[in-house]
Amino acid sequence: MVVIRNLLAVVFAIFFLASCDSSKHFDENLSLPGDAWPMDEALTFNVNIDDTVSTYRFFINVRNSTSYKYNNIYFFLTTTYPGGGMSRDTIECMLAARDGSWLGRGSGKYRDSRIPIRTQIRFPRKGEYVLRLNQAMREDILHGISEAGIRLEKE
């Protein structure tokens, strides 16, 4: 009986460790109260990089309600580098197909999308990178987005 119990514990541990997301370096989503995102409100993410040799995959996470009236979303991504310097990019993410069907996963009122943006990114310096994400949809308050976030995976 003890042998069977120990064997089950080992099997459970193997399955548990195999299901871990080992490539994830950073993954954080921030909520937008009332599914409303003011144009001047940035979502800020502090990412610590200590490996400047490895390459990374970069994703934007979006949670939208099915009442969101567009099939895409534009973002401004502002990156502040350790020791100074910054860059700003404009990024478009598709949330729905041409026929209006949602591309994200989920059922009911919300859909979750993990949109690949870039691969083989190398960070030039060790330290804390500050990533600021703003909606760039030309609306003072964008309705229908409940969360947005950033994900980095080591390649």
N, CA, C and O of each residue as an XYZ file, in Angstrom:
620
protein
N       0.821     -1.202      0.000
C       0.000      0.000      0.000
C       0.859      1.257      0.000
O       0.543      2.215     -0.706
N       1.939      1.276      0.777
C       2.833      2.425      0.854
C       3.519      2.643     -0.496
O       3.708      3.780     -0.928
N       3.891      1.536     -1.161
C       4.549      1.639     -2.465
C       3.601      2.269     -3.483
O       4.015      3.128     -4.262
N       2.347      1.856     -3.487
C       1.362      2.410     -4.416
C       1.163      3.899     -4.134
O       1.088      4.706     -5.060
N       1.078      4.256     -2.859
C       0.887      5.655     -2.489
C       2.093      6.492     -2.942
O       1.917      7.589     -3.473
N       3.306      5.985     -2.737
C       4.507      6.710     -3.173
C       4.564      6.827     -4.699
O       4.964      7.860     -5.236
N       4.161      5.757     -5.388
C       4.140      5.785     -6.844
C       3.141      6.824     -7.353
O       3.431      7.556     -8.299
N       1.969      6.887     -6.727
C       0.977      7.889     -7.110
C       1.497      9.304     -6.853
O       1.248     10.211     -7.648
N       2.205      9.490     -5.765
C       2.765     10.802     -5.454
C       3.802     11.209     -6.498
O       3.844     12.369     -6.907
N       4.632     10.273     -6.931
C       5.633     10.566     -7.954
C       4.958     10.891     -9.281
O       5.347     11.849     -9.950
N       3.955     10.112     -9.674
C       3.231     10.362    -10.918
C       2.556     11.733    -10.871
O       2.617     12.483    -11.845
N       1.923     12.062     -9.766
C       1.285     13.367     -9.616
C       2.319     14.487     -9.742
O       2.056     15.487    -10.410
N       3.479     14.342     -9.118
C       4.521     15.366     -9.182
C       5.021     15.548    -10.608
O       5.274     16.675    -11.035
N       5.166     14.460    -11.347
C       5.622     14.549    -12.733
C       4.599     15.311    -13.572
O       4.967     16.197    -14.343
N       3.321     14.972    -13.428
C       2.289     15.687    -14.182
C       2.232     17.156    -13.793
O       2.061     18.020    -14.653
N       2.373     17.444    -12.513
C       2.336     18.824    -12.053
C       3.490     19.625    -12.635
O       3.279     20.732    -13.131
N       4.695     19.093    -12.585
C       5.857     19.806    -13.104
C       5.806     19.929    -14.619
O       6.255     20.934    -15.170
N       5.267     18.925    -15.302
C       5.169     18.969    -16.759
C       4.181     20.038    -17.212
O       4.315     20.578    -18.310
N       3.195     20.346    -16.384
C       2.188     21.330    -16.762
C       2.625     22.761    -16.476
O       1.928     23.704    -16.851
N       3.767     22.938    -15.819
C       4.252     24.288    -15.526
C       4.618     24.996    -16.823
O       5.008     24.363    -17.804
N       4.490     26.292    -16.812
C       4.767     27.126    -17.978
C       6.232     27.544    -17.912
O       6.538     28.660    -17.494
N       7.133     26.664    -18.316
C       8.561     26.890    -18.109
C       9.139     27.990    -18.990
O      10.171     28.564    -18.641
N       8.507     28.301    -20.120
C       9.051     29.338    -20.995
C       8.641     30.742    -20.553
O       9.216     31.725    -21.021
N       7.666     30.850    -19.669
C       7.179     32.169    -19.236
C       8.247     32.884    -18.424
O       8.778     32.343    -17.454
N       8.552     34.111    -18.837
C       9.459     34.950    -18.064
C       8.667     36.023    -17.305
O       8.966     36.332    -16.152
N       7.657     36.580    -17.972
C       6.828     37.620    -17.374
C       5.436     37.509    -17.976
O       5.291     37.347    -19.187
N       4.416     37.595    -17.138
C       3.031     37.550    -17.617
C       2.167     38.273    -16.600
O       1.945     37.775    -15.496
N       1.677     39.453    -16.976
C       0.841     40.235    -16.062
C      -0.246     40.945    -16.848
O       0.012     41.537    -17.896
N      -1.456     40.879    -16.331
C      -2.599     41.587    -16.897
C      -3.131     42.553    -15.845
O      -3.134     42.248    -14.653
N      -3.577     43.712    -16.295
C      -4.171     44.690    -15.392
C      -5.612     44.937    -15.792
O      -5.937     45.017    -16.976
N      -6.474     45.058    -14.788
C      -7.908     45.244    -15.014
C      -8.237     46.705    -15.271
O      -7.585     47.619    -14.767
N      -9.274     46.886    -16.075
C      -9.804     48.218    -16.368
C     -11.224     48.279    -15.810
O     -12.128     47.653    -16.363
N     -11.431     49.016    -14.734
C     -12.740     49.064    -14.091
C     -13.844     49.483    -15.058
O     -13.691     50.438    -15.820
N     -14.942     48.763    -15.014
C     -16.099     49.081    -15.838
C     -15.890     48.812    -17.317
O     -16.637     49.324    -18.151
N     -14.873     48.008    -17.655
C     -14.558     47.712    -19.064
C     -14.355     48.987    -19.863
O     -14.743     49.060    -21.029
N     -13.747     49.997    -19.241
C     -13.540     51.291    -19.885
C     -12.083     51.707    -19.724
O     -11.536     51.672    -18.622
N     -11.452     52.104    -20.848
C     -10.048     52.471    -20.840
C      -9.877     53.899    -21.344
O      -9.970     54.149    -22.546
N      -9.626     54.840    -20.429
C      -9.379     56.225    -20.848
C      -8.097     56.332    -21.680
O      -7.105     55.662    -21.396
N      -8.131     57.168    -22.691
C      -6.996     57.318    -23.602
C      -5.713     57.710    -22.876
O      -4.629     57.262    -23.250
N      -5.826     58.537    -21.850
C      -4.636     59.025    -21.156
C      -4.195     58.136    -19.992
O      -3.297     58.515    -19.241
N      -4.806     56.968    -19.830
C      -4.436     56.060    -18.738
C      -3.555     54.939    -19.265
O      -3.997     54.096    -20.045
N      -2.286     54.946    -18.821
C      -1.339     53.911    -19.226
C      -1.363     52.763    -18.227
O      -1.460     52.973    -17.018
N      -1.274     51.548    -18.752
C      -1.069     50.374    -17.915
C       0.439     50.149    -17.859
O       1.086     50.028    -18.900
N       1.002     50.093    -16.659
C       2.456     50.062    -16.484
C       2.906     48.708    -15.968
O       2.337     48.160    -15.024
N       3.953     48.174    -16.618
C       4.510     46.870    -16.273
C       6.014     47.037    -16.072
O       6.706     47.590    -16.927
N       6.513     46.553    -14.936
C       7.940     46.602    -14.622
C       8.522     45.208    -14.828
O       8.188     44.271    -14.103
N       9.390     45.081    -15.816
C       9.949     43.783    -16.191
C      11.439     43.785    -15.886
O      12.186     44.621    -16.393
N      11.864     42.843    -15.053
C      13.268     42.718    -14.711
C      13.934     41.736    -15.676
O      13.484     40.600    -15.827
N      14.996     42.180    -16.319
C      15.750     41.346    -17.247
C      17.146     41.142    -16.674
O      17.871     42.103    -16.414
N      17.513     39.877    -16.481
C      18.864     39.583    -16.013
C      19.638     38.714    -17.007
O      20.787     38.354    -16.752
N      19.015     38.380    -18.131
C      19.633     37.551    -19.161
C      19.595     38.313    -20.481
O      18.540     38.441    -21.102
N      20.753     38.818    -20.906
C      20.825     39.578    -22.150
C      21.277     38.719    -23.330
O      21.451     39.228    -24.437
N      21.468     37.426    -23.098
C      21.917     36.514    -24.155
C      20.721     35.806    -24.800
O      20.671     35.659    -26.021
N      19.768     35.370    -23.984
C      18.601     34.640    -24.498
C      17.715     35.542    -25.331
O      17.741     36.765    -25.193
N      16.923     34.915    -26.205
C      15.922     35.661    -26.969
C      14.548     35.401    -26.366
O      14.330     34.394    -25.692
N      13.625     36.327    -26.620
C      12.292     36.284    -26.037
C      11.236     36.433    -27.121
O      11.486     37.015    -28.176
N      10.055     35.900    -26.844
C       8.844     36.146    -27.634
C       8.007     37.134    -26.840
O       7.897     37.023    -25.619
N       7.414     38.105    -27.540
C       6.635     39.166    -26.896
C       5.181     39.053    -27.336
O       4.892     38.954    -28.529
N       4.269     39.067    -26.369
C       2.828     38.978    -26.611
C       2.128     40.126    -25.910
O       2.621     40.653    -24.913
N       0.962     40.513    -26.444
C       0.036     41.386    -25.730
C      -1.203     40.555    -25.436
O      -1.737     39.883    -26.317
N      -1.652     40.608    -24.188
C      -2.867     39.922    -23.753
C      -4.005     40.938    -23.724
O      -3.839     42.060    -23.244
N      -5.157     40.533    -24.241
C      -6.337     41.416    -24.230
C      -7.545     40.587    -23.813
O      -7.759     39.479    -24.304
N      -8.324     41.144    -22.903
C      -9.621     40.560    -22.545
C     -10.677     41.581    -22.935
O     -10.729     42.684    -22.390
N     -11.523     41.192    -23.893
C     -12.568     42.109    -24.353
C     -13.942     41.498    -24.130
O     -14.104     40.278    -24.103
N     -14.921     42.371    -23.972
C     -16.301     41.902    -23.871
C     -16.840     41.722    -25.285
O     -16.326     42.302    -26.242
N     -17.864     40.921    -25.395
C     -18.478     40.699    -26.711
C     -19.240     41.934    -27.183
O     -19.717     41.966    -28.317
N     -19.359     42.939    -26.339
C     -19.979     44.196    -26.760
C     -18.947     45.169    -27.351
O     -19.313     46.263    -27.781
N     -17.684     44.791    -27.377
C     -16.639     45.631    -27.977
C     -16.992     45.844    -29.447
O     -17.272     44.878    -30.156
N     -16.983     47.089    -29.914
C     -17.555     47.386    -31.228
C     -16.567     47.360    -32.388
O     -16.949     47.640    -33.524
N     -15.310     47.032    -32.126
C     -14.320     46.976    -33.202
C     -13.798     45.549    -33.369
O     -13.978     44.703    -32.494
N     -13.148     45.299    -34.509
C     -12.538     43.971    -34.687
C     -11.048     44.002    -34.358
O     -10.379     42.970    -34.411
N     -10.524     45.187    -34.018
C      -9.110     45.314    -33.682
C      -8.936     46.319    -32.548
O      -9.891     46.944    -32.084
N      -7.686     46.450    -32.121
C      -7.328     47.481    -31.148
C      -5.904     47.928    -31.460
O      -5.037     47.109    -31.765
N      -5.678     49.227    -31.380
C      -4.336     49.794    -31.527
C      -3.816     50.173    -30.150
O      -4.559     50.637    -29.286
N      -2.511     49.961    -29.970
C      -1.827     50.310    -28.732
C      -0.636     51.202    -29.034
O      -0.028     51.112    -30.100
N      -0.309     52.071    -28.070
C       1.001     52.706    -28.014
C       1.764     51.957    -26.925
O       1.284     51.842    -25.797
N       2.945     51.451    -27.258
C       3.812     50.783    -26.286
C       5.050     51.642    -26.107
O       5.839     51.816    -27.036
N       5.214     52.181    -24.898
C       6.375     53.000    -24.570
C       7.273     52.188    -23.655
O       6.840     51.711    -22.606
N       8.524     52.033    -24.058
C       9.501     51.263    -23.288
C      10.571     52.204    -22.768
O      11.190     52.940    -23.537
N      10.787     52.178    -21.447
C      11.868     52.929    -20.827
C      12.935     51.925    -20.422
O      12.650     50.940    -19.740
N      14.173     52.185    -20.851
C      15.274     51.254    -20.657
C      16.022     51.532    -19.361
O      16.047     52.666    -18.881
N      16.637     50.483    -18.792
C      17.462     50.707    -17.595
C      18.601     51.672    -17.925
O      19.260     51.526    -18.954
N      18.825     52.625    -17.082
C      19.889     53.592    -17.306
C      19.503     54.741    -18.207
O      20.328     55.613    -18.479
N      18.250     54.765    -18.685
C      17.790     55.876    -19.512
C      17.526     55.458    -20.944
O      17.950     54.393    -21.393
N      16.829     56.305    -21.635
C      16.440     56.035    -23.015
C      15.052     55.437    -23.076
O      14.593     54.788    -22.135
N      14.389     55.666    -24.202
C      13.047     55.123    -24.359
C      12.726     54.962    -25.836
O      13.385     55.541    -26.699
N      11.696     54.160    -26.109
C      11.193     53.992    -27.472
C       9.679     53.899    -27.395
O       9.104     53.597    -26.350
N       9.043     54.171    -28.546
C       7.586     54.103    -28.601
C       7.186     53.431    -29.901
O       7.679     53.785    -30.972
N       6.287     52.456    -29.799
C       5.790     51.715    -30.956
C       4.270     51.800    -30.996
O       3.615     51.937    -29.963
N       3.727     51.719    -32.192
C       2.288     51.584    -32.389
C       2.037     50.158    -32.848
O       2.671     49.684    -33.791
N       1.115     49.477    -32.185
C       0.857     48.062    -32.438
C      -0.629     47.857    -32.694
O      -1.468     48.365    -31.949
N      -0.954     47.118    -33.742
C      -2.341     46.733    -34.002
C      -2.521     45.265    -33.651
O      -1.695     44.426    -34.011
N      -3.602     44.957    -32.947
C      -3.955     43.582    -32.596
C      -5.359     43.288    -33.092
O      -6.296     44.043    -32.832
N      -5.493     42.190    -33.803
C      -6.804     41.770    -34.307
C      -7.515     40.965    -33.220
O      -6.936     40.050    -32.635
N      -8.774     41.314    -32.956
C      -9.577     40.622    -31.953
C     -10.707     39.809    -32.575
O     -11.238     38.901    -31.936
N     -11.080     40.124    -33.819
C     -12.175     39.419    -34.500
C     -11.810     39.213    -35.965
O     -11.033     39.972    -36.544
N     -12.388     38.168    -36.547
C     -12.199     37.880    -37.968
C     -13.071     38.816    -38.800
O     -13.882     39.566    -38.257
N     -12.898     38.767    -40.113
C     -13.687     39.624    -41.005
C     -15.186     39.370    -40.879
O     -15.996     40.279    -41.057
N     -15.546     38.126    -40.570
C     -16.971     37.798    -40.445
C     -17.550     38.199    -39.086
O     -18.733     37.979    -38.824
N     -16.717     38.787    -38.221
C     -17.183     39.248    -36.917
C     -17.009     38.243    -35.799
O     -17.284     38.574    -34.645
N     -16.564     37.027    -36.089
C     -16.369     36.028    -35.031
C     -15.103     36.363    -34.244
O     -14.077     36.739    -34.812
N     -15.202     36.217    -32.931
C     -14.093     36.564    -32.046
C     -12.960     35.566    -32.211
O     -13.201     34.366    -32.343
N     -11.728     36.053    -32.204
C     -10.545     35.206    -32.327
C     -10.084     34.677    -30.975
O      -9.409     33.649    -30.912
N     -10.437     35.362    -29.902
C     -10.011     34.962    -28.567
C     -10.766     33.761    -28.046
O     -11.783     33.349    -28.604
N     -10.245     33.206    -26.961
C     -10.864     32.054    -26.329
C     -11.857     32.508    -25.268
O     -11.708     33.573    -24.669
N     -12.861     31.686    -25.049
C     -13.815     31.976    -23.994
C     -15.235     31.797    -24.467
O     -15.507     31.622    -25.655
N     -16.124     31.846    -23.510
C     -17.548     31.775    -23.808
C     -18.246     32.774    -22.909
O     -17.655     33.288    -21.959
N     -19.488     33.044    -23.208
C     -20.190     34.051    -22.424
C     -19.805     35.436    -22.870
O     -19.646     35.680    -24.066
N     -19.651     36.350    -21.930
C     -19.477     37.773    -22.225
C     -18.051     38.175    -22.615
O     -17.878     39.227    -23.230
N     -17.012     37.377    -22.281
C     -15.634     37.812    -22.485
C     -14.832     36.855    -23.361
O     -15.087     35.651    -23.399
N     -13.841     37.433    -24.074
C     -12.903     36.663    -24.881
C     -11.486     37.080    -24.495
O     -11.195     38.262    -24.313
N     -10.617     36.083    -24.375
C      -9.216     36.306    -24.016
C      -8.330     36.010    -25.217
O      -8.419     34.941    -25.820
N      -7.475     36.969    -25.556
C      -6.561     36.821    -26.677
C      -5.129     37.017    -26.201
O      -4.840     37.928    -25.426
N      -4.240     36.158    -26.670
C      -2.794     36.318    -26.486
C      -2.235     36.497    -27.890
O      -2.168     35.544    -28.666
N      -1.835     37.717    -28.209
C      -1.460     38.070    -29.571
C       0.060     38.153    -29.681
O       0.682     38.973    -29.006
N       0.664     37.317    -30.520
C       2.120     37.393    -30.706
C       2.489     38.674    -31.449
O       1.884     39.003    -32.469
N       3.481     39.392    -30.933
C       3.893     40.665    -31.511
C       5.267     40.540    -32.177
O       5.439     40.923    -33.334
N       6.236     40.004    -31.444
C       7.588     39.852    -31.987
C       8.262     38.628    -31.411
O       7.944     38.181    -30.309
N       9.199     38.092    -32.176
C      10.024     36.983    -31.696
C      11.488     37.402    -31.760
O      11.844     38.410    -32.371
N      12.301     36.620    -31.129
C      13.760     36.796    -31.113
C      14.192     38.193    -30.659
O      15.074     38.816    -31.249
N      13.550     38.657    -29.606
C      13.934     39.934    -28.989
C      15.095     39.672    -28.044
O      15.067     38.722    -27.261
N      16.105     40.508    -28.119
C      17.203     40.488    -27.149
C      17.196     41.825    -26.417
O      17.105     42.884    -27.037
N      17.292     41.762    -25.121
C      17.358     42.990    -24.330
C      18.825     43.388    -24.186
O      19.645     42.564    -23.782
N      19.165     44.623    -24.504
C      20.574     45.025    -24.538
C      21.221     45.211    -23.165
O      22.440     45.102    -23.033
N      20.402     45.493    -22.140
C      20.952     45.753    -20.809
C      20.205     44.973    -19.744
O      19.010     44.706    -19.871
N      20.918     44.615    -18.704
C      20.274     44.023    -17.538
C      19.607     45.138    -16.755
O      20.056     46.284    -16.772
N      18.525     44.783    -16.063
C      17.861     45.762    -15.213
C      16.368     45.787    -15.438
O      15.800     44.891    -16.062
N      15.735     46.841    -14.915
C      14.278     46.965    -14.978
C      13.863     47.787    -16.199
O      14.275     48.934    -16.372
N      13.040     47.168    -17.034
C      12.423     47.823    -18.184
C      10.998     48.187    -17.778
O      10.283     47.364    -17.206
N      10.593     49.402    -18.068
C       9.235     49.840    -17.763
C       8.478     49.907    -19.083
O       8.841     50.669    -19.980
N       7.418     49.101    -19.195
C       6.590     49.058    -20.391
C       5.255     49.702    -20.065
O       4.577     49.304    -19.118
N       4.878     50.707    -20.859
C       3.598     51.396    -20.664
C       2.734     51.155    -21.890
O       3.150     51.391    -23.024
N       1.527     50.683    -21.638
C       0.596     50.345    -22.705
C      -0.585     51.305    -22.633
O      -1.261     51.394    -21.608
N      -0.829     52.023    -23.728
C      -1.996     52.908    -23.843
C      -2.846     52.439    -25.008
O      -2.321     51.950    -26.008
N      -4.161     52.584    -24.882
C      -5.018     52.339    -26.042
C      -4.860     53.522    -26.986
O      -4.734     54.667    -26.552
N      -4.870     53.231    -28.279
C      -4.657     54.278    -29.286
C      -5.786     54.249    -30.311
O      -5.541     54.302    -31.517
N      -7.018     54.165    -29.828
C      -8.182     54.008    -30.711
C      -8.904     55.322    -31.005
O     -10.001     55.307    -31.562
N      -8.321     56.429    -30.649
C      -8.901     57.750    -30.919
C     -10.258     57.961    -30.254
O     -11.103     58.706    -30.750
N     -10.441     57.301    -29.145
C     -11.641     57.526    -28.323
C     -11.171     57.944    -26.944
O     -10.246     57.349    -26.392
N     -11.800     58.962    -26.389
C     -11.410     59.413    -25.059
C     -11.521     58.282    -24.048
O     -10.646     58.102    -23.201
N     -12.604     57.525    -24.144
C     -12.782     56.340    -23.294
C     -13.196     55.192    -24.199
O     -14.243     55.239    -24.845
N     -12.357     54.155    -24.236
C     -12.620     52.982    -25.061
C     -13.394     51.972    -24.224
O     -12.903     51.505    -23.197
N     -14.587     51.638    -24.657
C     -15.442     50.700    -23.923
C     -15.301     49.283    -24.488
O     -15.108     49.093    -25.689
N     -15.402     48.297    -23.593
C     -15.398     46.901    -24.006
C     -14.095     46.175    -23.769
O     -14.005     44.985    -24.071
N     -13.084     46.834    -23.242
C     -11.818     46.175    -22.902
C     -11.751     46.095    -21.376
O     -11.786     47.119    -20.693
N     -11.655     44.880    -20.851
C     -11.655     44.734    -19.393
C     -10.266     44.494    -18.812
O     -10.037     44.773    -17.635
N      -9.322     43.974    -19.625
C      -7.953     43.755    -19.163
C      -7.005     43.851    -20.344
O      -7.378     43.584    -21.486
N      -5.778     44.236    -20.047
C      -4.708     44.180    -21.037
C      -3.439     43.866    -20.298
O      -3.295     44.181    -19.117
N      -2.510     43.239    -21.005
C      -1.264     42.850    -20.342
C      -0.162     42.515    -21.313
O      -0.307     42.596    -22.532
N       0.950     42.134    -20.711
C       2.192     41.836    -21.422
C       2.659     40.446    -21.012
O       2.570     40.061    -19.846
N       3.161     39.696    -21.999
C       3.759     38.399    -21.714
C       5.078     38.282    -22.475
O       5.151     38.584    -23.666
N       6.114     37.841    -21.771
C       7.403     37.530    -22.372
C       7.717     36.068    -22.114
O       7.574     35.581    -20.993
N       8.141     35.374    -23.150
C       8.553     33.972    -23.019
C       9.975     33.848    -23.535
O      10.333     34.445    -24.550
N      10.779     33.070    -22.830
C      12.120     32.772    -23.341
C      11.982     31.782    -24.475
O      11.201     30.833    -24.403
N      12.755     32.016    -25.530
C      12.714     31.102    -26.681
C      13.680     29.953    -26.476
O      13.790     29.078    -27.335
